[in-house]
C-alpha cells in the first residue's frame, strides 16, 4: 500500500498524479474513488451541463465534419456527440481527431464552453471505446475525479493494474476493521470493497462498497479520538474540589439574577469533574445568550477556591475586554483583592492583551506569575513565553473555532500538571460534528435562555428586488432610537484604511458563507464596507442620529472607548464588522441591520443576531441582501430568519458546507481524510463506529491488539489532515 506510484504507472504519470491530484502511493490511488458511474447513454446528461464545468462525458459520435479554417492555416474538425438525452459539439483546430467515426462511443473530457448558444468542448481529451475494450463494456463505467493532465480513463487504467489479481490484492491489504466488527455490521472485506468500488458489476456492489469504506473512515477517526480520551484519562492532573464559604459561594450570593435550571445542572456537572484528579475535558455549547460565561465563572471560582488559577482565552481584544469587565462587575470587591476597596477573601481579575502598554503588561504578568491573579483573561498574548502561571488549574477557551491546536496546547502547557479544560462555543453543534470534530470531549448543552429577555424577530430585506424595503429598514432604526434604544449595522469589510487591505482582521469576510451560485467572486461587487456605509448613513437616512464605527484595525484604546460609549448610550448606531459577533453585551441595543447578509455563514448570522434583544425589549434583525429571494442564497437567508433555534440552524449550516470545510481541510489547505462519510447523512453509522472504537481501545491492550487499525490511526495522526481532530 505504501509502494510509490512511480513503480506502478511509471515516473512521468506518477509525477503528474502527485502534482495535480496529490496521489503518491498505491494506497492513495486505491482510495481515489470514482465520483460517479455511468452506463452508455446514461452518464452526465449533456443537457444538465453548465459553462465552466470540467467534466467527463460518455457519448456516441453522431456527426463528423472537417473544413479549412478561414482566418489561419489548418483544418477545423467539428464532432457532434450525443448521450440519448442531449448533444454537444467537440471542436478541434487540426485534423488529428478526424478519425472519429459516426457510431463510435467514447469518453470526452474538457471544460464546457458555449458557441452561438450551443455547448461545446474545445480540444477535449478523447478515449474511443473499441469492441475489445472490456473495461468500457462493463455494466457501470467508473468516472474519477480528474485533472487537466490526468484523465478519468488514465486513472481507470492505472487502477486496473492493481485490480487484475484480486487474490494478490487481498493478501497485500491490511484490513483495519477487525473481523468481529465486520461480522457484527455485515461488512465485506476491504479487498472486496475496493473491487466493488472500482470495478462494480451492479449498483448493489457499489452500495456494499460504500457502506464498508465509510466504516473505514468512521472507525479510524473514532479510534483516534478514543485513544486520545484514554490517554487523557491516564494523565493525572490536580483535583480542585468545591470549598464551602469560598469565592464560589460569594459569587452565587452576588449574582443579580437567578441561575437557570440548565446553568445549575451544567454547573454541578463541571463541579464534580473539577473535583477529580483526571483532567476535565468538556465542551460547553449553548444558544447565544444562554449564560455560558456565568457557568464558566463559577467553575473558575471553584478552582481559585482550591488554590489554583483560571485562564480565559478569547479570540479578540474586544471580547477579552468585555469578559474582563463582566467578570469584574459580577465579582465586585471580590475581584479586586489587594486593592484599597477589595475584599481580602477574593482574588484579582487581570486582563492581558498584546496591545497593552509595557507597564500594564509587566504588572499583569507579575500578578499571574505570583498567583495573586486568580482569574486571567486574555487574547493570544496569554500564549507568549514570558507569561508564567503560579498554578494553572483551569483553561477556558471561548469561541473555540477561532483557535488552532497549537494555541490551545500552548496554554495548557503552562500548567505544572495538566489543567482542566472547558471549551465554549455559542455555535450549536450537530451530533455528528460533536462526535468527530469534538469527539474526545464530553459535551454539555445549554438551551434555556434567562428569563426576562425580549426575544428577537428577523426578516430578509431583498434590497435588489425591493429597494423601498431598505428605506423602511432605516426608518425602523430611527423609530427604535427615538424610543430610546440603539442599533448595530454590520458590514463584511472595513473599507480603505491606512496600512491594510480593509478586510476585518477579527473575522472573515464571506469565508463562512457558501460560494455564489453563478460565477466567481469576481462576478460580484466588492462587499460593503463599514467606512463607506457609515459615511452614507451619516449623510442620508440616519443623518439625525449619532453614528460611529468599530472595526478590528482601530487602536485598542479607541475600540475600548467606542464600546464604552455605545454601552453608555452615547452612540445611537454602531456600524461595525464582525468584531461584535461574540461576547458584546449591550442590553439597550434592539436592532441589527446586516448588510450583504449573503456574505456570512448561517452560524455567523445567528451569532450576530444574538447581540440584540439582550435586555427586556424585543429585538429585530434585518438581513439585507441583493440576492433574489427565489435563489438558494435567498432561501438560506429566509430559513435563518424563520427560526432562532441554533440547533436547527446548525444542521442547515452543515447542509450548506462541504464535509472538508467542517472537518478542517479548508484551513489546512489539504484534502480531508474523509471522502465518503457524510456528517449529515451518516449519523447512525458514526455513532456505531464510536461505540466499536471505544470498545476496541478500552479492551485488553487497546489498539496494540489490532495492529492494522493501529497503523491506520498512526497514519492519520501523522498527517496534517488530523489537525481538525486536535481542535477538540
C-alpha positions as CSV (number, residue, x, y, z in Angstrom):
1,X,0.0,0.0,0.0
2,X,2.9,2.3,0.6
3,X,4.5,1.5,-2.8
4,X,5.3,4.7,-4.8
5,X,3.0,5.0,-7.8
6,X,6.1,5.5,-10.0
7,X,6.7,1.8,-9.7
8,X,3.1,1.1,-10.9
9,X,2.3,3.7,-13.6
10,X,5.7,5.0,-14.5
11,X,7.6,8.1,-13.3
12,X,6.0,10.5,-15.8
13,X,2.4,9.7,-15.0
14,X,3.2,9.4,-11.3
15,X,4.7,12.9,-11.2
16,X,1.6,14.4,-12.7
17,X,-0.7,12.4,-10.4
18,X,1.3,13.7,-7.4
19,X,1.3,17.3,-8.6
20,X,-2.3,17.6,-9.7
21,X,-4.2,15.0,-7.6
22,X,-2.0,14.5,-4.6
23,X,-1.7,10.8,-5.4
24,X,1.6,9.4,-4.3
25,X,1.2,5.7,-3.3
26,X,-0.8,2.7,-4.1
27,X,-3.0,3.5,-1.1
28,X,-3.7,7.0,-2.4
29,X,-4.8,5.6,-5.8
30,X,-7.0,2.9,-4.3
31,X,-8.6,5.4,-2.0
32,X,-9.2,7.8,-5.0
33,X,-12.8,6.7,-5.5
34,X,-14.9,7.2,-8.6
35,X,-17.0,10.3,-8.4
36,X,-19.9,8.6,-10.2
37,X,-20.7,5.7,-12.5
38,X,-22.3,5.7,-15.9
39,X,-23.9,3.3,-18.3
40,X,-23.6,4.1,-22.0
41,X,-26.1,6.8,-22.7
42,X,-26.8,7.4,-19.0
43,X,-23.8,9.4,-17.9
44,X,-23.7,13.1,-17.2
45,X,-26.8,14.4,-19.0
46,X,-25.5,16.8,-21.6
47,X,-28.5,19.0,-21.1
48,X,-27.5,19.5,-17.5
49,X,-24.0,20.8,-18.2
50,X,-23.1,24.4,-17.3
51,X,-20.5,26.6,-18.9
52,X,-17.2,26.4,-16.9
53,X,-17.8,22.8,-15.7
54,X,-14.8,20.5,-16.2
55,X,-16.4,17.1,-16.8
56,X,-16.1,13.7,-18.5
57,X,-19.0,12.6,-20.7
58,X,-19.7,9.3,-22.2
59,X,-21.4,9.8,-25.5
60,X,-21.8,8.4,-29.1
61,X,-20.4,10.2,-32.2
62,X,-23.4,11.4,-34.3
63,X,-21.7,13.6,-36.9
64,X,-18.1,14.5,-38.1
65,X,-17.2,17.3,-40.4
66,X,-13.9,19.0,-41.4
67,X,-13.2,22.1,-43.3
68,X,-10.3,24.5,-43.8
69,X,-10.2,27.4,-41.3
70,X,-10.8,30.9,-42.8
71,X,-8.5,33.0,-40.6
72,X,-5.5,30.7,-40.4
73,X,-4.0,27.7,-41.9
74,X,-5.2,24.2,-40.8
75,X,-8.3,22.1,-40.6
76,X,-11.2,22.7,-38.3
77,X,-12.9,19.5,-37.2
78,X,-16.3,19.6,-35.6
79,X,-17.8,16.5,-34.0
80,X,-21.3,16.2,-32.7
81,X,-21.8,13.7,-29.9
82,X,-25.0,12.6,-28.0
83,X,-26.0,10.6,-25.0
84,X,-29.6,9.9,-25.8
85,X,-30.7,12.9,-23.7
86,X,-28.8,15.8,-25.3
87,X,-25.9,16.6,-27.6
88,X,-22.9,18.9,-27.7
89,X,-20.1,19.8,-30.1
90,X,-16.4,19.0,-30.0
91,X,-14.1,21.3,-31.8
92,X,-10.5,20.5,-32.9
93,X,-8.3,23.1,-34.6
94,X,-6.4,20.5,-36.5
95,X,-7.1,17.2,-38.2
96,X,-5.7,14.7,-35.8
97,X,-9.1,13.8,-34.4
98,X,-10.8,13.5,-37.8
99,X,-10.6,9.7,-37.4
100,X,-13.6,9.8,-35.0
101,X,-16.3,7.8,-36.8
102,X,-20.1,8.1,-36.6
103,X,-21.5,5.4,-34.3
104,X,-18.4,5.1,-32.1
105,X,-18.7,5.5,-28.3
106,X,-16.1,7.4,-26.4
107,X,-15.2,9.3,-23.3
108,X,-14.7,13.0,-23.8
109,X,-13.2,15.3,-21.1
110,X,-12.8,19.0,-21.1
111,X,-14.2,22.3,-19.9
112,X,-17.7,23.2,-21.1
113,X,-17.9,26.3,-23.3
114,X,-20.6,27.8,-25.4
115,X,-20.6,29.0,-29.0
116,X,-23.6,30.6,-30.6
117,X,-25.8,29.2,-27.8
118,X,-24.6,25.6,-28.2
119,X,-22.4,23.7,-25.6
120,X,-19.0,22.6,-26.8
121,X,-15.7,21.2,-25.8
122,X,-12.6,22.8,-27.4
123,X,-9.8,20.2,-27.8
124,X,-11.2,17.7,-25.3
125,X,-9.3,14.6,-24.3
126,X,-10.8,11.6,-26.0
127,X,-10.9,7.9,-25.5
128,X,-12.6,5.8,-28.1
129,X,-14.2,2.6,-26.8
130,X,-13.3,-0.3,-29.0
131,X,-15.0,-3.6,-29.3
132,X,-12.3,-5.4,-27.4
133,X,-12.1,-2.7,-24.7
134,X,-13.7,-4.8,-22.0
135,X,-13.2,-2.2,-19.3
136,X,-15.8,0.1,-21.0
137,X,-18.1,-2.8,-21.8
138,X,-18.9,-3.2,-18.1
139,X,-22.3,-2.5,-16.7
140,X,-21.1,0.5,-14.8
141,X,-18.3,2.8,-16.1
142,X,-16.4,4.5,-13.2
143,X,-15.8,8.2,-13.7
144,X,-12.9,9.5,-11.5
145,X,-12.1,13.0,-10.2
146,X,-9.5,14.0,-12.8
147,X,-7.3,17.0,-13.6
148,X,-6.0,18.8,-16.7
149,X,-3.3,16.3,-17.5
150,X,-4.7,13.1,-15.8
151,X,-8.0,12.0,-17.4
152,X,-10.5,9.7,-15.8
153,X,-9.6,6.8,-18.1
154,X,-5.9,7.2,-17.3
155,X,-6.8,6.7,-13.6
156,X,-9.1,3.8,-14.5
157,X,-6.3,2.0,-16.4
158,X,-3.9,2.6,-13.5
159,X,-6.4,1.2,-11.0
160,X,-6.9,-1.8,-13.3
161,X,-3.2,-2.7,-13.0
162,X,-3.8,-3.1,-9.2
163,X,-7.1,-4.9,-9.6
164,X,-6.2,-7.6,-12.2
165,X,-5.3,-10.1,-9.5
166,X,-7.9,-9.7,-6.7
167,X,-6.4,-12.6,-4.7
168,X,-3.0,-11.0,-4.6
169,X,-4.6,-7.7,-3.7
170,X,-6.4,-9.2,-0.8
171,X,-3.2,-10.7,0.5
172,X,-1.4,-7.4,0.2
173,X,-4.1,-5.4,2.1
174,X,-4.1,-4.9,5.9
175,X,-7.7,-4.7,6.8
176,X,-8.1,-2.0,9.6
177,X,-11.6,-3.3,10.7
178,X,-11.3,-6.4,12.9
179,X,-13.3,-9.4,11.6
180,X,-15.7,-9.5,14.6
181,X,-16.6,-5.8,13.9
182,X,-17.2,-6.7,10.2
183,X,-19.4,-9.6,11.1
184,X,-21.5,-7.6,13.6
185,X,-22.3,-5.0,11.0
186,X,-22.4,-7.1,7.9
187,X,-19.4,-5.5,6.2
188,X,-17.4,-7.0,3.3
189,X,-13.7,-7.4,3.5
190,X,-11.5,-4.4,2.4
191,X,-10.3,-6.1,-0.8
192,X,-13.8,-6.9,-1.8
193,X,-15.0,-3.4,-1.1
194,X,-12.3,-1.9,-3.3
195,X,-13.0,-4.3,-6.1
196,X,-16.7,-3.4,-5.9
197,X,-15.9,0.3,-5.8
198,X,-13.6,0.4,-8.7
199,X,-14.9,-2.3,-10.9
200,X,-18.6,-2.9,-10.0
201,X,-20.9,-5.1,-11.9
202,X,-24.1,-3.7,-10.3
203,X,-25.4,-0.8,-8.2
204,X,-25.8,-3.1,-5.3
205,X,-22.0,-3.8,-5.3
206,X,-21.4,0.0,-5.1
207,X,-23.7,0.2,-2.1
208,X,-21.9,-2.6,-0.3
209,X,-18.5,-0.9,-1.1
210,X,-19.7,2.5,0.1
211,X,-21.0,1.1,3.4
212,X,-17.8,-0.7,4.1
213,X,-15.5,2.2,3.1
214,X,-17.5,4.7,5.1
215,X,-16.9,2.4,8.1
216,X,-13.1,2.6,7.4
217,X,-13.2,6.3,7.7
218,X,-15.5,6.5,10.7
219,X,-13.7,3.8,12.7
220,X,-10.3,5.2,12.2
221,X,-11.5,8.7,13.2
222,X,-13.3,7.3,16.3
223,X,-10.4,5.1,17.3
224,X,-8.1,8.1,17.1
225,X,-10.4,10.0,19.4
226,X,-11.0,7.1,21.7
227,X,-7.2,6.6,22.1
228,X,-6.9,10.3,23.0
229,X,-9.7,10.1,25.5
230,X,-8.0,7.1,27.1
231,X,-4.6,8.8,27.2
232,X,-6.2,11.9,28.8
233,X,-7.8,9.7,31.4
234,X,-4.4,8.2,32.3
235,X,-2.8,11.6,32.6
236,X,-3.1,12.8,36.2
237,X,-4.0,16.4,37.0
238,X,-4.9,18.1,40.2
239,X,-8.3,17.8,41.9
240,X,-9.9,21.2,42.5
241,X,-12.8,20.3,44.9
242,X,-15.5,22.8,45.9
243,X,-15.0,24.6,49.2
244,X,-17.8,26.0,51.3
245,X,-17.6,29.6,52.3
246,X,-15.2,30.5,49.5
247,X,-15.3,32.6,46.3
248,X,-17.8,30.4,44.6
249,X,-20.4,30.9,47.4
250,X,-19.7,34.6,47.3
251,X,-20.2,34.7,43.6
252,X,-23.5,32.9,43.9
253,X,-24.6,35.3,46.5
254,X,-23.6,38.3,44.5
255,X,-25.3,37.3,41.2
256,X,-28.1,39.8,40.5
257,X,-30.2,37.1,38.9
258,X,-31.2,33.5,39.5
259,X,-29.4,30.8,37.6
260,X,-31.5,28.9,35.0
261,X,-32.1,25.2,35.5
262,X,-29.6,24.4,32.7
263,X,-26.9,26.6,34.3
264,X,-27.4,24.8,37.6
265,X,-27.3,21.3,36.1
266,X,-24.2,22.1,34.0
267,X,-22.6,23.8,37.0
268,X,-23.0,20.6,39.1
269,X,-21.5,18.6,36.2
270,X,-18.5,20.8,36.0
271,X,-18.0,20.9,39.8
272,X,-18.0,17.1,40.0
273,X,-15.4,16.8,37.3
274,X,-13.2,19.6,38.7
275,X,-13.1,17.6,41.9
276,X,-11.4,14.7,40.3
277,X,-7.7,14.3,39.5
278,X,-8.4,13.2,36.0
279,X,-8.4,16.5,34.0
280,X,-11.8,17.6,32.8
281,X,-12.1,17.9,29.0
282,X,-15.5,19.3,28.3
283,X,-17.3,21.2,25.5
284,X,-20.0,23.6,26.7
285,X,-22.2,24.6,23.8
286,X,-25.2,26.7,24.1
287,X,-27.6,29.1,22.5
288,X,-26.5,32.7,22.0
289,X,-27.2,34.5,25.3
290,X,-27.8,31.3,27.3
291,X,-25.3,32.3,30.1
292,X,-22.2,30.3,29.3
293,X,-19.9,33.0,30.8
294,X,-21.6,32.7,34.2
295,X,-21.2,28.9,34.2
296,X,-17.5,29.4,33.3
297,X,-17.1,32.0,36.1
298,X,-18.5,29.6,38.7
299,X,-16.0,26.9,37.5
300,X,-13.2,29.4,37.7
301,X,-14.2,30.4,41.2
302,X,-14.2,26.8,42.3
303,X,-10.6,26.4,41.0
304,X,-9.5,29.6,42.7
305,X,-11.0,28.3,46.0
306,X,-8.9,25.2,45.6
307,X,-5.7,27.3,45.3
308,X,-5.4,27.3,41.5
309,X,-5.7,29.9,38.7
310,X,-8.0,30.0,35.8
311,X,-7.2,31.4,32.3
312,X,-9.9,32.5,29.9
313,X,-8.7,32.7,26.3
314,X,-10.7,34.9,24.0
315,X,-10.2,35.4,20.2
316,X,-10.4,39.2,20.1
317,X,-9.4,42.1,22.3
318,X,-12.9,43.5,22.3
319,X,-14.2,40.2,23.6
320,X,-11.4,39.8,26.1
321,X,-12.0,43.3,27.5
322,X,-15.8,42.6,27.6
323,X,-15.2,39.4,29.6
324,X,-12.8,41.1,32.0
325,X,-15.4,43.9,32.6
326,X,-18.3,41.4,33.0
327,X,-16.4,39.2,35.5
328,X,-15.1,42.2,37.4
329,X,-18.7,43.6,37.6
330,X,-20.1,40.4,38.9
331,X,-17.3,39.8,41.4
332,X,-17.2,43.5,42.6
333,X,-14.8,43.8,45.6
334,X,-14.2,40.0,45.3
335,X,-12.4,40.6,42.1
336,X,-10.1,43.4,43.5
337,X,-8.2,41.6,46.2
338,X,-5.2,43.6,47.2
339,X,-6.7,46.9,46.2
340,X,-8.0,49.5,48.7
341,X,-11.6,48.7,48.2
342,X,-11.0,45.0,47.5
343,X,-12.2,42.0,49.6
344,X,-9.2,40.1,51.0
345,X,-11.3,36.9,50.7
346,X,-11.5,37.4,46.9
347,X,-9.0,37.3,44.1
348,X,-7.8,39.5,41.2
349,X,-9.2,39.6,37.7
350,X,-6.3,40.6,35.3
351,X,-6.6,41.4,31.6
352,X,-3.6,40.6,29.4
353,X,-3.6,41.6,25.7
354,X,-0.9,42.3,23.1
355,X,-1.7,46.0,22.8
356,X,-1.4,46.9,26.4
357,X,1.3,49.4,27.4
358,X,4.5,47.9,28.6
359,X,4.0,48.9,32.2
360,X,0.5,47.4,32.3
361,X,1.7,44.2,30.7
362,X,4.6,43.9,33.3
363,X,2.1,44.4,36.1
364,X,-0.3,41.8,34.7
365,X,2.4,39.3,34.1
366,X,3.7,39.7,37.6
367,X,0.3,39.1,39.1
368,X,-0.1,36.0,37.0
369,X,3.3,34.7,38.0
370,X,3.0,35.2,41.8
371,X,-0.6,33.8,41.8
372,X,-2.3,36.9,43.1
373,X,-4.3,37.0,39.9
374,X,-6.7,34.1,40.2
375,X,-8.6,34.8,37.1
376,X,-6.6,35.8,34.0
377,X,-8.5,37.0,30.8
378,X,-6.6,37.5,27.6
379,X,-6.1,37.0,23.9
380,X,-3.2,35.3,22.2
381,X,-0.9,37.3,24.5
382,X,-1.5,34.6,27.1
383,X,0.4,32.2,25.0
384,X,3.7,34.2,25.0
385,X,6.7,32.5,26.6
386,X,7.1,35.3,29.1
387,X,3.7,34.6,30.6
388,X,4.1,32.2,33.5
389,X,1.4,30.9,35.9
390,X,1.9,30.1,39.5
391,X,-0.6,27.2,39.4
392,X,-2.8,27.0,36.3
393,X,-5.8,24.8,37.2
394,X,-8.4,25.6,34.5
395,X,-8.2,26.7,30.9
396,X,-11.4,28.1,29.4
397,X,-11.4,28.6,25.7
398,X,-14.1,30.9,24.4
399,X,-15.3,30.5,20.8
400,X,-13.0,27.5,20.3
401,X,-13.4,27.5,16.5
402,X,-11.3,30.7,16.3
403,X,-8.2,28.9,17.7
404,X,-5.9,26.4,16.3
405,X,-4.4,23.4,18.1
406,X,-1.0,25.0,18.7
407,X,-2.6,27.9,20.6
408,X,-4.8,25.7,22.8
409,X,-1.9,23.4,23.6
410,X,0.5,26.3,24.3
411,X,-1.8,27.5,27.1
412,X,-2.4,24.0,28.5
413,X,1.3,23.5,28.7
414,X,1.7,26.4,31.1
415,X,0.3,24.2,33.9
416,X,2.7,22.3,36.1
417,X,0.2,19.4,35.8
418,X,-2.4,19.0,33.1
419,X,-5.1,21.6,33.8
420,X,-8.8,21.1,33.5
421,X,-10.1,22.3,30.1
422,X,-13.5,23.9,29.3
423,X,-14.2,24.7,25.7
424,X,-17.1,27.0,25.0
425,X,-19.0,27.8,21.8
426,X,-22.2,29.7,21.1
427,X,-22.5,27.9,17.8
428,X,-24.6,24.8,18.4
429,X,-23.0,21.7,17.0
430,X,-24.8,18.9,15.3
431,X,-24.4,15.5,17.0
432,X,-22.2,14.1,14.2
433,X,-19.8,17.0,14.3
434,X,-19.7,16.7,18.1
435,X,-18.7,13.0,17.7
436,X,-16.0,13.8,15.2
437,X,-14.5,17.3,15.4
438,X,-15.0,17.4,19.2
439,X,-15.1,13.7,19.7
440,X,-12.6,13.5,22.6
441,X,-14.6,15.9,24.7
442,X,-17.6,15.3,26.9
443,X,-20.4,17.6,25.9
444,X,-22.7,19.8,27.9
445,X,-25.5,21.8,26.4
446,X,-27.4,25.0,27.5
447,X,-30.6,25.5,25.7
448,X,-32.6,27.6,28.2
449,X,-32.3,31.4,27.9
450,X,-32.5,33.6,31.0
451,X,-35.9,34.9,32.0
452,X,-36.9,38.4,31.0
453,X,-35.4,38.5,27.5
454,X,-37.5,40.4,25.0
455,X,-36.8,37.9,22.1
456,X,-35.7,38.7,18.6
457,X,-37.5,38.5,15.3
458,X,-35.8,38.5,11.9
459,X,-36.7,39.4,8.4
460,X,-34.9,39.4,5.0
461,X,-34.7,42.7,3.2
462,X,-34.3,42.0,-0.6
463,X,-32.7,45.3,-1.5
464,X,-32.1,44.2,-5.0
465,X,-35.7,43.4,-5.8
466,X,-37.4,45.9,-3.4
467,X,-35.3,49.0,-2.7
468,X,-38.1,50.5,-0.7
469,X,-37.7,47.8,1.9
470,X,-34.2,49.1,2.7
471,X,-35.7,52.6,3.2
472,X,-38.2,51.0,5.6
473,X,-35.3,49.3,7.4
474,X,-33.6,52.7,8.1
475,X,-37.0,54.0,9.2
476,X,-37.2,51.2,11.8
477,X,-33.8,52.1,13.1
478,X,-34.9,55.7,13.5
479,X,-38.0,54.6,15.3
480,X,-36.1,52.4,17.8
481,X,-33.6,55.2,18.5
482,X,-36.5,57.6,19.0
483,X,-37.8,55.1,21.6
484,X,-34.5,55.4,23.5
485,X,-32.9,52.2,22.0
486,X,-29.8,51.6,20.0
487,X,-28.8,49.7,16.8
488,X,-25.9,47.9,15.1
489,X,-25.2,47.9,11.4
490,X,-22.8,45.1,10.4
491,X,-20.8,45.1,7.2
492,X,-18.4,42.4,5.8
493,X,-15.5,44.7,5.2
494,X,-13.8,47.7,6.9
495,X,-13.0,49.8,3.8
496,X,-10.0,51.8,2.8
497,X,-7.9,52.2,5.9
498,X,-4.2,53.2,6.1
499,X,-1.8,50.3,6.1
500,X,-4.1,47.4,5.1
501,X,-6.4,45.8,2.7
502,X,-9.6,46.8,4.6
503,X,-10.5,43.2,5.5
504,X,-11.7,42.7,9.1
505,X,-8.8,41.1,11.0
506,X,-11.2,39.8,13.7
507,X,-13.4,37.8,11.4
508,X,-13.7,36.5,7.8
509,X,-15.5,38.4,5.1
510,X,-17.6,35.7,3.5
511,X,-15.3,32.7,4.1
512,X,-18.0,31.1,6.1
513,X,-20.7,31.6,3.5
514,X,-21.4,29.2,0.7
515,X,-19.9,30.1,-2.7
516,X,-22.1,32.2,-5.0
517,X,-24.3,30.1,-7.2
518,X,-23.2,31.6,-10.5
519,X,-19.8,32.8,-11.5
520,X,-16.9,33.5,-9.1
521,X,-16.3,36.2,-6.6
522,X,-15.1,38.5,-9.4
523,X,-18.7,38.5,-10.8
524,X,-19.9,40.1,-7.6
525,X,-19.3,43.7,-6.5
526,X,-16.9,44.1,-3.5
527,X,-18.5,43.6,-0.1
528,X,-20.0,46.7,1.5
529,X,-17.5,48.4,3.9
530,X,-18.0,49.9,7.3
531,X,-16.4,53.2,6.5
532,X,-18.4,53.7,3.3
533,X,-21.7,52.6,4.8
534,X,-21.2,54.8,7.9
535,X,-20.5,57.9,5.7
536,X,-23.6,57.2,3.6
537,X,-25.8,56.8,6.7
538,X,-24.5,60.0,8.3
539,X,-25.2,61.9,5.1
540,X,-28.5,60.2,4.3
541,X,-31.2,58.1,6.2
542,X,-29.5,58.4,9.7
543,X,-28.2,61.9,9.4
544,X,-30.1,62.9,12.6
545,X,-28.5,60.1,14.7
546,X,-25.1,59.7,16.4
547,X,-23.4,57.2,14.1
548,X,-19.9,55.8,14.9
549,X,-17.8,52.9,13.6
550,X,-16.0,50.0,15.2
551,X,-13.6,47.6,13.4
552,X,-10.6,45.4,14.0
553,X,-8.0,47.9,12.8
554,X,-8.8,50.6,15.3
555,X,-6.3,51.2,18.1
556,X,-7.2,49.0,21.1
557,X,-7.9,52.1,23.3
558,X,-10.1,53.5,20.6
559,X,-12.1,50.3,20.3
560,X,-12.5,50.2,24.1
561,X,-13.6,53.8,24.2
562,X,-16.1,53.3,21.4
563,X,-17.6,50.2,23.0
564,X,-17.9,52.0,26.4
565,X,-19.6,55.0,24.7
566,X,-22.0,52.7,23.0
567,X,-22.7,50.8,26.2
568,X,-23.3,54.1,27.9
569,X,-25.8,55.2,25.4
570,X,-23.7,58.0,23.9
571,X,-23.8,56.4,20.4
572,X,-27.1,55.6,18.7
573,X,-25.9,53.5,15.8
574,X,-22.7,51.4,15.7
575,X,-21.5,50.5,12.2
576,X,-19.2,47.5,12.7
577,X,-17.6,44.5,11.3
578,X,-17.9,41.0,12.8
579,X,-15.8,42.3,15.7
580,X,-19.2,42.5,17.5
581,X,-20.0,38.9,16.6
582,X,-19.4,37.4,20.0
583,X,-19.4,38.5,23.6
584,X,-20.6,42.1,23.1
585,X,-23.4,42.7,25.6
586,X,-25.4,46.0,25.4
587,X,-28.9,45.3,26.6
588,X,-30.3,48.5,25.2
589,X,-29.4,47.5,21.6
590,X,-32.5,46.2,19.9
591,X,-31.9,46.5,16.2
592,X,-29.3,44.9,13.9
593,X,-29.1,45.5,10.2
594,X,-26.7,43.1,8.5
595,X,-25.6,44.4,5.1
596,X,-24.7,41.9,2.4
597,X,-26.1,39.2,4.7
598,X,-25.4,36.6,2.0
599,X,-21.7,37.1,2.6
600,X,-22.0,35.5,6.0
601,X,-22.5,31.9,7.0
602,X,-25.6,30.6,8.8
603,X,-23.9,30.2,12.2
604,X,-22.3,33.6,11.9
605,X,-25.6,35.3,11.2
606,X,-27.1,33.5,14.2
607,X,-24.2,34.8,16.4
608,X,-24.6,38.3,15.1
609,X,-28.3,38.3,15.8
610,X,-27.6,37.3,19.4
611,X,-26.2,40.8,20.0
612,X,-29.7,42.3,20.2
613,X,-32.6,41.7,22.5
614,X,-30.3,41.0,25.4
615,X,-32.5,43.1,27.7
616,X,-36.2,43.4,28.3
617,X,-37.0,45.0,25.0
618,X,-37.9,42.9,21.9
619,X,-35.2,42.9,19.2
620,X,-35.2,43.0,15.4
621,X,-32.6,41.6,13.0
622,X,-32.8,42.7,9.3
623,X,-30.8,40.7,6.8
624,X,-30.1,42.9,3.8
625,X,-29.2,41.2,0.5
626,X,-29.2,41.8,-3.2
627,X,-29.7,38.0,-3.9
628,X,-33.1,37.1,-5.4
629,X,-35.5,35.7,-2.8
630,X,-36.1,32.7,-5.1
631,X,-32.3,31.8,-5.3
632,X,-30.7,29.2,-3.0
633,X,-29.0,32.1,-1.2
634,X,-32.3,33.9,-0.7
635,X,-33.9,30.7,0.6
636,X,-31.0,30.2,3.0
637,X,-31.5,33.7,4.5
638,X,-35.2,33.1,4.7
639,X,-34.5,29.9,6.7
640,X,-32.3,31.8,9.1
641,X,-35.0,34.5,9.6
642,X,-37.6,31.8,10.2
643,X,-36.1,30.4,13.4
644,X,-33.9,31.3,16.3
645,X,-33.3,27.7,17.2
646,X,-29.5,27.5,16.9
647,X,-29.5,23.7,16.7
648,X,-31.9,23.7,13.7
649,X,-29.7,26.3,12.1
650,X,-26.5,24.3,12.8
651,X,-28.0,21.5,10.7
652,X,-28.8,24.0,8.0
653,X,-25.2,25.3,8.2
654,X,-23.9,21.7,7.8
655,X,-26.1,21.3,4.7
656,X,-24.6,24.3,3.0
657,X,-21.0,23.3,3.6
658,X,-18.8,20.6,2.2
659,X,-17.6,17.9,4.5
660,X,-14.0,19.1,4.2
661,X,-14.9,22.6,5.3
662,X,-16.5,21.2,8.5
663,X,-13.6,18.9,9.2
664,X,-10.9,21.5,8.6
665,X,-9.5,20.7,5.2
666,X,-10.2,24.3,4.1
667,X,-8.0,25.5,7.0
668,X,-5.1,23.1,6.4
669,X,-5.2,23.6,2.6
670,X,-5.2,19.8,2.0
671,X,-7.8,17.2,1.2
672,X,-9.8,15.9,4.1
673,X,-9.2,12.3,5.2
674,X,-13.0,11.8,4.8
675,X,-14.0,11.1,1.3
676,X,-17.3,9.1,1.5
677,X,-18.5,9.7,5.1
678,X,-21.3,12.3,5.3
679,X,-21.7,14.1,8.6
680,X,-25.2,15.0,7.5
681,X,-26.4,11.6,6.4
682,X,-24.3,9.0,8.3
683,X,-25.1,9.9,11.9
684,X,-26.1,6.4,12.9
685,X,-23.0,4.9,11.3
686,X,-20.7,7.3,13.1
687,X,-22.4,6.6,16.4
688,X,-22.0,2.9,15.9
689,X,-18.3,3.3,15.0
690,X,-17.8,5.4,18.1
691,X,-19.1,2.5,20.2
692,X,-17.0,0.0,18.5
693,X,-13.8,2.2,18.7
694,X,-14.3,2.8,22.4
695,X,-14.7,-1.0,23.0
696,X,-11.6,-1.8,21.0
697,X,-9.4,0.9,22.7
698,X,-10.5,0.1,26.2
699,X,-10.4,-3.7,26.0
700,X,-7.2,-5.7,26.6
701,X,-4.1,-3.9,25.3
702,X,-6.2,-1.5,23.3
703,X,-5.1,-0.8,19.8
704,X,-2.0,-3.0,20.3
705,X,-4.3,-6.0,19.9
706,X,-5.4,-4.6,16.5
707,X,-2.2,-3.7,14.6
708,X,-3.9,-3.0,11.3
709,X,-6.3,-0.4,12.9
710,X,-3.4,1.0,15.0
711,X,-1.4,1.5,11.8
712,X,-4.3,3.4,10.2
713,X,-4.7,5.6,13.3
714,X,-1.0,6.3,13.3
715,X,-1.1,7.3,9.7
716,X,-3.9,9.7,10.4
717,X,-2.2,11.1,13.4
718,X,1.0,11.9,11.5
719,X,-1.0,13.6,8.7
720,X,-1.7,17.3,8.8
721,X,-5.3,16.4,8.0
722,X,-5.6,15.3,11.6
723,X,-5.4,18.9,12.7
724,X,-9.2,19.2,12.9
725,X,-9.3,16.4,15.5
726,X,-6.8,18.3,17.6
727,X,-9.2,21.2,17.9
728,X,-11.1,19.2,20.5
